[in-house]
C-alpha cells in the first residue's frame, strides 16, 4: 500500500520555524521527483517547492530564501524546513510525487501571534 504521511505541523508565531517531514512507503521513493504543495483556507492548491531524484530543488517565489526542501532516500523521507514564517503561510501542507501519482493527507501549519 502506498503511503505518504506528513508530520511536523503546528502553531507557530510569525518569524518562527517548523520542519515538516513526509514518510513514504509502498513505492520506490528514490525514483520519484517530489513536491510540497499547500492549501490555505478558502483557496486552491498552491505549489511550494519540488526536488528531483538527484536533489535539485526549486521554489515558488513567495518562499524562496525562507524554505528549504530536502530528501533522505535512505530513510524514504522528504523534508521542508520553513523559516521566517508569515501569517500568510498558514495552510495545510501536502507532500506528493511531482506528477501527483501519490499525495499525503496533509499537516496543518498555523502561523499566528
KOLNUBA-503145 format. One record per residue (C-alpha): x, y, z; residue in three letters. Coordinates in steps of 0.2 Angstrom, whole numbers, padded with zeros to 4 digits, always signed. Example, Ala and Ser with C-alpha at 12.3 -4.5 7.8 and 13.67 -1.06 7.14 Angstrom:
+0062-0022+0039ALA
+0068-0005+0036SER
***
This chain:
+0000+0000+0000UNK
+0007+0017-0005UNK
+0008+0029+0009UNK
+0014+0047+0011UNK
+0012+0053+0029UNK
+0016+0071+0034UNK
+0021+0077+0051UNK
+0028+0092+0060UNK
+0015+0105+0058UNK
+0008+0115+0072UNK
+0005+0133+0078UNK
+0020+0145+0077UNK
+0022+0163+0079UNK
+0027+0174+0065UNK
+0045+0174+0062UNK
+0046+0156+0069UNK
+0052+0140+0061UNK
+0045+0122+0058UNK
+0051+0107+0050UNK
+0039+0096+0040UNK
+0043+0078+0037UNK
+0035+0066+0024UNK
+0037+0047+0027UNK
+0035+0037+0011UNK
+0031+0019+0009UNK
+0024+0007-0003UNK
+0033+0013-0018UNK
+0051+0017-0024UNK
+0053+0034-0016UNK
+0071+0037-0023UNK
+0064+0036-0041UNK
+0052+0050-0040UNK
+0053+0068-0040UNK
+0044+0075-0026UNK
+0035+0091-0021UNK
+0026+0101-0007UNK
+0010+0110-0010UNK
-0001+0119+0001UNK
-0019+0124+0003UNK
-0024+0140+0013UNK
-0042+0142+0020UNK
-0054+0145+0005UNK
-0040+0144-0008UNK
-0034+0131-0020UNK
-0019+0121-0020UNK
-0003+0131-0022UNK
+0014+0123-0027UNK
+0028+0127-0014UNK
+0043+0118-0019UNK
+0050+0102-0028UNK
+0065+0092-0028UNK
+0072+0080-0041UNK
+0078+0062-0038UNK
+0096+0070-0039UNK
+0092+0083-0026UNK
+0090+0098-0037UNK
+0077+0110-0028UNK
+0065+0123-0035UNK
+0054+0135-0025UNK
+0039+0146-0028UNK
+0044+0165-0027UNK
+0035+0168-0011UNK
+0045+0155-0001UNK
+0062+0157-0009UNK
+0075+0161+0004UNK
+0064+0155+0018UNK
+0060+0137+0015UNK
+0072+0123+0011UNK
+0067+0106+0003UNK
+0077+0091+0005UNK
+0076+0072+0005UNK
+0084+0057+0013UNK
+0082+0042+0001UNK
+0089+0030+0013UNK
+0075+0035+0025UNK
+0062+0037+0012UNK
+0058+0054+0019UNK
+0055+0071+0012UNK
+0058+0087+0022UNK
+0053+0105+0021UNK
+0062+0117+0033UNK
+0052+0133+0035UNK
+0060+0148+0042UNK
+0054+0166+0044UNK
+0036+0160+0044UNK
+0022+0173+0040UNK
+0004+0173+0044UNK
+0000+0170+0025UNK
+0010+0154+0026UNK
-0005+0147+0036UNK
-0011+0132+0026UNK
-0012+0113+0026UNK
+0004+0107+0018UNK
+0004+0091+0007UNK
+0019+0081+0000UNK
+0016+0072-0016UNK
+0025+0065-0031UNK
+0028+0078-0044UNK
+0016+0070-0056UNK
+0003+0068-0042UNK
+0003+0050-0043UNK
+0003+0049-0024UNK
-0001+0063-0011UNK
-0002+0063+0008UNK
-0016+0068+0019UNK
-0008+0084+0024UNK
-0002+0093+0040UNK
-0009+0109+0047UNK
+0003+0124+0049UNK
-0004+0139+0058UNK
+0006+0155+0059UNK
-0002+0167+0072UNK
+0003+0178+0086UNK
***
